[in-house]
Amino acid sequence: MPARANGAGKTTTLRAIMGLMPARAGSIKLEGVELTTLAAHQVPRQGIGYVPQGRRLFSELTVRENLEIGLMTRKSPRTVLDEVYDLFPRLKERLDQVSGTLSGGEQQMLATARALCINPSVILLDEPTEGLMPSMIATIRDVVVTLRDRGKAILLVEQRVEAVLSVADRVCFVENGRVQATSAVAELREDPSLLSRYVGV
């Protein structure tokens, strides 16, 4: 979901899905359940994992404790941790480290891993590559592709179109809180002028 600048409504959309702010109109449903009527703490229990911009970890807790909070949200089986460690082996080496002392890339890994601990069917990622070095961006991208291939539905918010094209099936362009266009990635690759039209690149 690229947009030209901050303030386009991308993060607001994710926060509305998660019940962190009221939806002004319309309906948000997952498998027939109306999400707009649920309290914020009930939304993850429907199987939606949220990785907010800025990570929002419990910075004074250890890596292990952050992951345990994810597990408790939906009473996920502990086997979920094995899948998380498979995706992020570095976290297994840092279990007793206070999360606030991790590098930025490791914190992004942990934020993503915590969301995966609820064993979600849908994952919302809000600018997960922001401020990361290229090698860490590649790691996050690979994890997104793996999750997609495992059948997870992923809504990825990014300002940088190039960060989206390699992993997305469809791209939705948002400006001033409104969807301007939705295009298949294959269409954008065949006709780069569409990118110029929507985001000026």
Secondary structure, 3 states (H helix, E strand, C coil): CCECCCCCCHHHHHHHHCCCCCCCCCCCEECCEEHHHCCHHHCHHHCEEEECCCCCCCCCCEHHHHHHHHHHHHCCCCHHHHHHHHHCHHHHCCCCCEHHHCCHHHHHHHHHHHHHCCCCCEEEEECCCCCCCHHHHHHHHHHHHHHHHCCCEEEEECCCCHHHHCCCCEEEEEECCEEEEEEEHHHHHHCCHHHHHHHCC
